[in-house]
Amino acid sequence: MKKQIFIYPILIFTLIFTGCSKNDPPTPVNEEELITTMTVTLSPVGGGSDIILKTVDMDGDGGNEPVITVNGVTGNEVSLTVGTSYEGSIELLNESEDPAEDITEEVQEEAEEHQFFYTASSSLDVTTSYEDEDGDGNPIGVDFTLEANAASSGDLTFTLRHEPNKSAAGVSNGDITNAGGETDITETFSVTIEP
């Protein structure tokens, strides 16, 4: 019995000092950047005017609503042309910095940890495809192609996920359902495809 009483204090003392070693390296913290502005540019293949979709939210996840514009006009209504292919690109900025910080570069540098998703409502006849990939051959989505198919209307949502599970079912094809991770920014636009 005396041996057990003597062993317990030594065991506790050993655990305390090995758990508090000053030689343990600090765990790096990868803080999320503030994204105030997302600009989606749709350029018609074969010529025509670019369509610029933009959302600006200077307080990030704060209480103020974002300002949404299409071609510089307030609102979220987008008109696309039936049978047209659009080359798409997405730019992310932190405009609370002066000069504005280009978050797109960080997304591309940390490509394995990011992926854009383009989610269309079932009533909207569009097809999207990724035009860029990370070092593992998985999509990033800063560059993409959008096909405006038949005349239709519905919502199109652009979402950037941080640390999605890119190997989960459907994720590499753009299905956000099993992606997991955290949403860095998302915005929905009302799209009409017309002849």
PyMOL commands that set and color helices and strands:
alter all, ss='L'
color gray80, all
select helices_A, chain A and resi 2-19+103-109+111-113+171-173
alter helices_A, ss='H'
color red, helices_A
select strands_A, chain A and resi 37-44+51-56+67-70+73-74+77-81+84-94+101-102+114-120+126-130+143-148+152-162+182-194
alter strands_A, ss='S'
color yellow, strands_A
deselect
rebuild
show_as cartoon
